[in-house]
Amino acid sequence: MPLARLFWRDMMLVGSAINVVALVGAFAALQAGAAAWIVMAVYLSPIPWNLFLFAAVWRTAPREPEPWCTAARFAALAWLALAVLL
């Protein structure tokens, strides 16, 4: 898969949308009075997907001749940090 498609579509668009859905779901569970462990489980549920996307971008970047590959690797790292913290 080309790095540009993996980075922009899969990570930035789909991955970010999944994180937002998990965040909204966690807030909804919190508002509904769910137990704290359920809220945290909903909130942290996309972490395996986030790690997979990060690893895919990190491993794909050196194979591409594009000049922005190194920037894509570090942008993926920043995205992962934000996805886990927010």
Secondary structure as the mmCIF struct_conf table of DSSP 4:
data_model
#
loop_
_struct_conf.conf_type_id
_struct_conf.id
_struct_conf.beg_label_comp_id
_struct_conf.beg_label_asym_id
_struct_conf.beg_label_seq_id
_struct_conf.end_label_comp_id
_struct_conf.end_label_asym_id
_struct_conf.end_label_seq_id
HELX_RH_AL_P HELX_RH_AL_P1 LEU A 3 ALA A 4
HELX_RH_PI_P HELX_RH_PI_P1 ARG A 5 GLY A 15
HELX_RH_AL_P HELX_RH_AL_P2 SER A 16 GLN A 31
TURN_TY1_P TURN_TY1_P1 ALA A 32 GLY A 33
HELX_RH_AL_P HELX_RH_AL_P3 ALA A 36 LEU A 44
TURN_TY1_P TURN_TY1_P2 SER A 45 PRO A 46
HELX_RH_AL_P HELX_RH_AL_P4 ILE A 47 THR A 60
HELX_RH_3T_P HELX_RH_3T_P1 ALA A 61 ARG A 63
TURN_TY1_P TURN_TY1_P3 PRO A 67 TRP A 68
HELX_RH_AL_P HELX_RH_AL_P5 CYS A 69 LEU A 85
#
